[in-house]
């Protein structure tokens, strides 16, 4: 009698092996997937007031009677008061990383004790900031080591002054990367009336021109002036610079009690404050 051999089917090993290899690869692929990049922090239109800062390893508060501010615009620029002078700089944000360009400022000198040293420290620290953290009421800038160097509280800027009817006093000229204050002993003003005329003092002579506004765009017509000659050094060149800059203005920005006139490329030409 013939014996019958029983056989048992054996799974095809190469297929199982392939499946066993594929599963770990899929798991590994899932583990190495990069997390999404954090959304860029938006600070456009926000205003902040400095409360304290770290200088030479010491935590310091702002000097009584001084206010240091930081305002973010939607044009990639920051502006504010550094305690004595008005300053401005470019900035960029990627996620929570921030880069702040070299700051320019007006060139006034304040005699109160420690004010100029505080201003110098603030502008130096501002340029060292590499990351930013912001909440509803607090903003902190940290350096490359992750240490907080500047701390701010949120401020609500005052309602903007109207362009028309406000007496504006020039405090700085912007030429290329330089900022110049108005010469001591001179006052340059601008008043835009509701009949399309702008007039004021150019530092020596009275001037006048027509203007037209559409939204935040402005055009200044041909400028006329009186013909006096002032002999104090620098006054007449300053007047020429002012009138030339005024004629190049194509846009304006008002933040609180400050007016800025810029050219067609968005470069600030003239900065004014409301005359008190």
Secondary structure, DSSP 8 states (H G I E B T S, - for coil): ------------HHHHHHHHHHHHHHHHHHHH-----------TT-EEEEEEEEETTEEEE--TT--BEEEE-TTSEEEEEBSSSEEEEEEEEETTEEEE---EE------STTHHHHHHHHHHHHHH--EEEE-SSEEEEE-TTS-EEEEEEEE-------SBT-EEEEEEEEETTEEEE--TT--BEEEE-TTSEEEEEBSSSEEEEEEEEETTEEEE---EE------STTHHHHHHHHHHHHHH--EEEEETTEEEEE-TTS-EEEEEEE--
